[in-house]
Amino acid sequence: MYKYYGLAAIVVLLDQWTKWLIVKNMELGERSILWDPWFAILSHRNRGAAWGMLQGQMWIFTIVTIVVIAGIIYYFHKEAKGKPLFSISLMILLGGALGNFIDRIFRGEVVDFADVLIPIINYEFPIFNIADAALTISVVMLIIVILKEEREEKKKVKQ
């Protein structure tokens, strides 16, 4: 069961390493195009939540993140036993939450850098980082787990 915590650690390490590279090697606002016009690296800071909401409200993020981390660990130990996809989803979620939490605690802001543009519809996706990607991926995985469990429960009831 505890082996899954290694996955959370990998997410945190990858997230913090990429953010360190951005902070060390790029000026704030500097942009490096990797795949024109689809993808660039942009040194950006965010003092708010997703998409820059609630700028400067660090105390809210601290409280919410501590509650979320506690909830993830609780559900991991109480509900995820024998459920590998659920366990993996929760640990990716934990890694993402911890990655941005570390930034907020030690930097006072979150380092974002992945800049995605969808030129077909002229849409620039909000700038994000590895922790944000992990959070999004884990939520999608959790939805899949929940839908799968609901389907299995309905099959049991019908039998």
C-alpha positions in Angstrom: 0.0 0.0 0.0 2.8 2.4 0.9 4.6 1.8 -2.4 2.1 4.2 -4.0 3.5 7.1 -2.0 6.5 6.8 -4.3 4.3 8.0 -7.2 3.4 11.1 -5.3 7.0 11.7 -4.6 7.9 11.4 -8.3 5.2 13.9 -9.2 6.5 16.3 -6.5 10.2 15.9 -7.6 9.4 16.3 -11.3 7.3 19.4 -10.5 9.8 21.0 -8.3 12.7 20.2 -10.6 11.0 21.8 -13.6 10.0 24.9 -11.6 13.6 25.2 -10.4 14.9 25.0 -14.0 12.5 27.8 -15.0 13.4 30.0 -12.0 17.1 29.4 -12.5 17.3 29.8 -16.3 14.6 32.2 -17.3 13.7 35.8 -16.5 10.1 36.4 -15.3 8.0 36.9 -18.5 10.7 35.3 -20.8 9.2 33.0 -23.4 10.8 30.2 -25.4 8.8 28.7 -28.2 9.2 25.0 -28.5 6.6 24.1 -31.1 5.3 27.1 -32.9 2.5 28.1 -32.5 1.2 25.3 -30.2 3.6 25.2 -27.3 6.0 27.5 -25.5 7.8 27.7 -22.1 6.9 31.0 -20.4 8.3 32.0 -17.0 5.2 33.1 -15.1 4.2 33.4 -11.4 0.7 32.9 -10.0 -0.3 34.1 -6.5 -3.8 32.8 -6.9 -5.6 29.6 -7.7 -6.2 28.0 -11.1 -6.4 30.6 -13.9 -5.3 33.3 -11.5 -8.4 33.4 -9.3 -8.2 34.7 -5.8 -4.9 36.4 -6.2 -3.0 36.9 -2.9 -5.3 34.8 -0.7 -2.5 32.6 0.6 -4.2 31.8 3.9 -7.2 30.3 2.0 -4.9 28.1 -0.1 -2.9 27.0 2.9 -6.0 25.8 4.8 -7.7 24.3 1.8 -4.5 22.4 0.7 -4.0 21.0 4.2 -7.6 19.8 4.3 -7.3 18.3 0.8 -4.0 16.5 1.6 -5.5 15.1 4.8 -8.6 14.0 2.8 -6.5 12.3 0.1 -4.4 10.4 2.7 -7.6 9.4 4.6 -9.3 8.1 1.4 -6.1 6.4 0.3 -5.9 4.4 3.5 -9.7 3.8 4.0 -11.0 3.3 0.5 -8.2 2.5 -2.0 -7.0 -0.8 -0.6 -7.0 -3.4 -3.4 -8.0 -0.7 -6.0 -4.8 0.1 -8.0 -6.4 2.8 -10.3 -7.9 4.5 -7.3 -4.6 4.4 -5.4 -2.7 5.7 -8.4 -5.2 8.5 -8.9 -5.1 9.6 -5.3 -1.3 9.6 -5.3 -1.0 11.7 -8.4 -3.5 14.1 -6.8 -1.4 14.2 -3.7 1.7 14.9 -5.7 0.1 17.7 -7.5 -1.4 19.3 -4.4 2.0 19.0 -2.6 3.9 20.5 -5.6 1.9 23.7 -5.7 1.7 23.8 -1.8 5.5 23.8 -1.6 5.7 26.7 -4.0 3.1 28.7 -2.0 4.9 28.0 1.3 8.5 28.6 0.1 8.1 31.1 -2.7 4.8 32.8 -1.8 3.6 32.1 -5.4 3.4 29.2 -7.8 5.8 28.9 -10.8 3.9 28.2 -14.0 5.5 27.7 -17.3 3.6 25.5 -19.8 2.0 27.8 -22.4 -0.4 26.1 -24.8 -2.1 27.8 -27.7 -4.8 26.3 -29.8 -4.5 28.4 -33.0 -7.5 26.7 -34.7 -9.8 28.5 -32.3 -7.4 31.2 -31.3 -7.4 30.1 -27.6 -4.5 30.4 -25.2 -4.9 27.9 -22.5 -4.0 29.2 -19.0 -0.3 28.7 -18.2 0.3 25.7 -16.0 2.9 23.4 -14.5 3.5 19.7 -13.7 1.5 19.9 -10.5 -1.4 21.4 -12.3 -1.3 18.7 -15.0 -1.1 16.1 -12.3 -4.2 17.5 -10.6 -6.1 17.5 -13.8 -5.1 14.0 -14.8 -5.9 12.6 -11.4 -9.4 14.2 -11.4 -10.1 12.6 -14.7 -8.8 9.3 -13.4 -10.9 9.6 -10.3 -14.0 10.3 -12.4 -13.2 7.1 -14.4 -12.8 5.1 -11.2 -16.1 6.4 -9.8 -18.0 5.7 -13.0 -16.5 2.2 -13.1 -17.4 1.4 -9.5 -21.0 2.7 -10.1 -21.3 0.4 -13.1 -20.0 -2.6 -11.1 -22.4 -1.8 -8.3 -25.3 -1.7 -10.7 -24.3 -5.1 -12.1 -24.2 -6.6 -8.6 -27.6 -5.2 -7.8 -29.1 -6.7 -11.0 -27.7 -10.2 -10.2 
